[in-house]
Amino acid sequence: MQFVQLAIQGGGAKLIPLLAACEAIQALEAEDNPPIKITRIAGTSAGAIAGCIFAARIPMSTARLHFRRSFESRVSKYFPNPSYWNYYRLTRGQHLEHRSFTSVPPGSI
């Protein structure tokens, strides 16, 4: 068994892939004869979130599902769907319906 110290990078947009990477490490540690054992973990920003979830031994599949559902429902309310139709309208000089952050109720994100 190899003892490993894990450092996880930040970047909010990378949270779901970071959780997937931690899930793979959890799977390695859960084997009958684990090839690695994480002894210390550190992270910045999204990496710190993933690291805390990992250190708490919360199943990463559960965390990924929770974050994905939460982000998708909240983000889709405030940003238009990136579709061909929206692209077409933008290239023709037409405006898309948009919402500003001033219309976002406090505490909703």
C-alpha positions, 0 to 999 in steps of 0.5 A: 500500500502506498500512502498519498497526500492529495492536493486538489486544485480550485475552479468552481466550474471543475467541481463535478469533475473533481468529485468524479476524480475523488470518487475514483480514489474512493473506489481504489481505497475501498478495494480488498487490498487497496493500492493507495491510502490518502493520509492528508488532503488539501484543496483550494476553492472547489478543491477544498469543497471536494476535499471536505466531502472526501475527508468526511467519507461521503460517497462522491456519487451522492455528492455529484448527484446533489450538486448537479441537480442543484446547479442545473435547476438554479443556473437554468433559471437565469441564463438562456439555454445555449441552443441553435435558435439562440445562436441564430438570433444573435447572429441576426442582431436580435436580442435574447430575453435576458435577466440581470442579477438585479432580478435575482431574489436574495438568497436564491442562489 
